[in-house]
Amino acid sequence: MAAKHSLPAGPDPDAPAPDPDAAEPSDAPAERAPEPIGRPGAYSKGVARRQEILDRAIEVFRERGADGTSLRRIATAIGVSHAALLHYFDSREQLLVAVYQHAEARREESSGYRSGVSAALDAMIRAAEINVEVPGLVQLYSTLVAASLETATGPAKEYFAPRFENLREELEQGLRAEQEAGTVRADVDPGHVAALLIAASDGLQIQWLLEPSIALRSTLETFAVMLAPPS
């Protein structure tokens, strides 16, 4: 059915006059925060309650790790009812992915930049160091990545597949910018290096779970030597 057309309305006499000093709207897309896993809560109280649940869950995993317990037992451990968890999360896997997403967001808020190594490399090192401060989260991460490989769909798959893609792109862009600035050698492919940095960081964290004496920072900083421009 064809749409009906009406004459355009004239200017609203009660509308405020345009501000000549106002900034022009930008055509650049605004950065969007990642969609929360599960149900975010309809009102501010519900949003705050969900965040409190995730904060408590992080502390539980800090002490106990993700040991395969049921959603009901996780609810008991963090001090809420089973029904309260089901209000926000449909499954144990969805809750665990939400916990990791929340922990990663908190980590990004608290991380800073250290000079002396490539900014892209430094970001990976600091992320690994913050992760191992909460051993349960390293275990949780490994468990969820493994779960994402077992099924074609699911919360872990839907979260980690785009996460790896975005992380590779961010690191590649950072490395490319440093190549242009002359602080990273120009004869390596930044996309390949980005993938290697992620693999090295993840692999070392898994080794650290088995052998906590692994020196994450000094081992990963070997990349700084490898990436330095030839003198």
N, C-alpha and C positions, 0 to 999 in steps of 0.2 A: 504494500500500500504506500502511495506517495505521501511524503510528509507535508503537513500544512505549513505555509509560509506566512509570516506576519511582518508588518512594517517595523523597521528597527526603532527602538525607543530612543527618544531624545535625551539630552543630558539631564541628570537629576539635579534640580535646583538646590536640594538640601545636602548634596554630597560635598565634602570638604574640597577646597581648591588643591590642586596638585602641588607638592613641595618641590620647588625648583632645585633644591640641594639634595634631593633624594637620589640614591644610587640607582643606576639603570639595572633592571633585572638581568642576571647572567644567563647565558645559554648553556653554560657548563653544567653537567649533571651533578647534583649534590651527592655527597657521600652518604650511603645508606648503612645504617647499623645492621648487623646480621639479624635475620629473623630468629626470635627465641624458639627453642625446641619445646614442643608441647604447647599447652595453653598458657598465655601470658597473664591471664587474670583480667577481668572486665573493668575493674575500678582500681584506684590507686592503692587501696587497702589490699586487694588481691595481688597486685604487682609486688608490693612490699612483702607480702606473705610468701610468695613464690621465691623471691630473692633470699629471704631468711632461710627457707628450706634448703636452697642451694648452698648458702654459706655454711649451714650446719653440716650438710653432706660432705663438703670439702674437708671440714675438720675431722669427720668420721673417717674419710678415706686417708687423711694424713696419718691417722693412728692405726687403722686396720687394713687399708687397701680394699680393692674390689675383689672380694673373695668368693664371688659366685652366690652370695646369699640372695634370697627372694626379695621382692619389693616389700612384702610385709615386714620382713626382718630389718630391712633398711629403714623403714618407717619407724620401727621401734628404736633403732640405734640413734636416729637423729631426733627422736622425741616428738613425733607427730603421729597421727592416726593413719592407718592404711587408706582410709577414705580421703584424707587430705591429700595424700600423694596422687591418688587416682583422679582427683579433681584437676590436677595440673598435667599429669603424665599418664599415657595409656599403657606403658609397659616399663619393665626394668631397664631395657636397653635405651628407651627414650629418655628416662631419667638420667642414666649414666652419661649419655651424650650431652644432655643439658648441663650436667655438673662439669664436664670437661670444657664446654663452651663458656660457662660462667667463669671457671678458673682461668681460662685463657684471656678472657676480657679483663679480669682483675690484674693479671700479669702484665698486659699491655699498658694498663693505666699506671702501674708502678715502675715500669722499666724506664731506664734513661740511656743516654749515649755516653760511651767511654771513648776517648780519643786513643790513637796509637795503632789501631787496626782498621781495616775496611769497615765502613758503617754497616754494610750488609752482613759481613761476617760477625761483627760485634753483636748485632741484633740476635743472630742465631745462638751465639755463645751465652748471652745473658738469658735468653729464653730457656736454654738447657739448664743453666745454673738455678734459675727460679723453679723449674720443674722438679729438680732433684731435692729441693728443700721440702717437697711434699711427696715422699716416695710412693704413696698410694696413687698419686696422679700419674706417675710414670707407668706404673702397672696398669692403671685404668686406660691410659692412652694405648698401650700395647694390646690390651684386650679388645678395645673398640676397633682398632685398625684391623686386627685379625677377624673380628666379627664382620667388618665391612667387606671382606673378601669372600665370605661364605655364602652370601645371598645376592641376588640381583637387585633387590631393593631393601629398604629398611632405614631406620634412623641413622645408624652408623655410616652406611653407604652414602646416604644423601648428604651427610655432613662432611665426611672426610674427602670424598672425591673432588668437590669444588674447592675445599680448603687447600688441598695439595696444589691444585691448579693455580689458585690465587697466590699462594705463597711462592711458587716458582716464578710467577710473573712479577711479583713485587721485588724479589731478590734479583731477578734478571735486570729489571729497570734500574735498581740501585747500582748493580755492578757495571752496567753499561754507562751510567752517568759518571762513575768513578774512572772508568776507562777513558772517557772523554776529558776528564779533569787531570789525567795522567797519574792517578794514584793506584791504579790497578793495571797490570800488564795488558797490552792490547792484542796479544797473539793467542788468546783463549776465548772460546765461545761462552758468553755470559749465561746463556741458557743452560749449557752443560754444567757449568760451575754451580749454578743455582741448584740444580738437581743433585749434584754431588754434595753440596753443603747440607741439604736436607737429609740425604741418606746417611752422611757421616754423623750428624747430630742425633738422629733417631737411633742409629746403630750403637753409638757410644752410650746413650742413655740405657739401652737394653743391657749392654755389657756392665754398666754401672749397677744395675739391679742385681746382677750375679756377682759382681766384684766391686764393692764400693770404693776401693782404693784407686779406681780409674780416675785420672786427672782430666776432667772434662775441658777446662779452659786451656791448659797448656797444650793438650792434644789438638783441640780444634784450632788453636792459634798457629799451628803448623801451616794452615792454609794461608795465613798472612805472609809467610815467607814464600810460599809457592806462587802467590798472586802479586807479589811486589814487582814493580817494573825493573827490568834489568838495569844495572848501574853502568 
